[in-house]
Amino acid sequence: MGVAVIELVRPPRSADADAIATALQAMVVAFREIEDPSRSGPLLRDGDDVAEGTHDIADFLDRLRRDLRLWNAFQSDACFIDDDGEIC
């Protein structure tokens, strides 16, 4: 079973696609870049979720940032000591 990875489908030279790749890298998100010379602009795909165009891609990245913040809020290396002195 493969790992689901966000795909950035992009034209060969695109400042917009470069900016999207930089944003994904800053979020420390696994993604694959697929160069498609027939594309005029970038496209983001996460399974069946596809974002194309400036507004849709910005929304996609905003949702991803929110999801990552929520995910990280519940991740912890914390441990506790119960009333009997037992630790996790």
N, C-alpha and C positions, 0 to 999 in steps of 0.2 A: 504494500500500500504506500503510495507516494504522499509526500507532504504538500498540502495546499500552499501555494505561493502566489502572491499578488504579481500580476504581469503588467509591465509597462510596455505597451506596443507603441513604437515611435518611428517617426521618419528619421533618416540618417543624421541630419544636422538640424537640431531644433532646440532653441534656447528654452522654450516652454517645457520640453521633455527633460532637458537638463535640470531645470528648476524642480520638476516633480521628483526626479531621481534624488536630488539633494534633500528634498523634504522627507522622502521615505528613509534615506540614510540617517537623517537627523533623528527620526523616530525609532531607529534601530529595528527596522522592519525588513524581513526577508522578502526580496522581490527579484523578479527575472526581467531583464530588458530584452525585448524582441524587436529587432530592427526590421521595418517594413517600408521599403522605398515607395510603395504605392500610397502610403498614408500622407495626408497633408498636415495632420496634427496628432498629438498623442492621445492614447486611450488607456484607461486603467481597467483591469479586469480582476475580480476576486470571485472565482467560481462563476455563478450566474449573475453576479452584480457587475455591471459594466457602466463606466463613466466616460463620457466623451464630450469635449467642449469645455471651455473655461469654467463656467458655472457648475456643471456636474462634477468636474474633477475637483474643484475647490470644496464642494459639499462632501465628496467622497473622502478627501483628506481630513476635513473637519470631523466627520463621523469616526474615522480611524483614530484620530487624536483623542477624541472623547472615549472611545472604547479602550484604548491603551491606558488612559488615565484611570478609568474605572478598574481595569484589570490590575494595574499596579497598586491601586489603593487596597486591594484585598490580598496582596502577596506580602509575605513576611517571613523573616527568619527568627521571629520571636519565640520565646519559650515561656512557660509559666510554672509556678510552683503551687501545687494545691495545698489544702489545709493540713494534709498529712506529711507535707514535705517532699512529696513525689514530684519529679520534674518530667517534662515531656520527652 
